């Protein structure tokens, strides 16, 4: 899937380079870049969801985490929506900053650092998503958050997202089969 994405991006850039000689070439290049960036963002979002699922399954400290989240949710359930918003934003903003830092490192070629920072973003995302789920009504009462949530739900039901999710599921199954074969041969 990643190879196909890279091939599509290369083809888009090649088409853009051919058309840049015409008078409206720059505008066409900008449109192609926008499409390419959106496609890359879709892939990053899907990979992030997969990483988040794996991190959630692998949390050794789940018992302590569950107690802490119960305390936070108990505290936030008795408070106003602004307190809940402050708690949520205290996790959401650093999570997005780490995501941007990871993207910048990936673009500059520092893949190992980008992956490490992206995994730390996943660790912050676990409590952020749990807080959002527990306090959905209070957080969706803010119009900007409600608008963003509506956009996310439309995106998650789009054909592009569903097709990419299906491809990721197949890739995940292949990786599991490969890991099983390797462990069988080693054992």
QUIBEL-V934352 format. One record per helix or strand of 2 or more residues. SS is the DSSP state (A for helix, B for strand). FROM is the first residue (numbers start at 1). LEN is the number of residues. If there is no record, write none. Layout:
# QUIBEL-V934352
SS & FROM & LEN
SS & FROM & LEN
This chain:
# QUIBEL-V934352
A & 2 & 18
A & 25 & 34
A & 62 & 16
A & 81 & 27
A & 111 & 24
A & 136 & 5
A & 143 & 14
A & 159 & 28
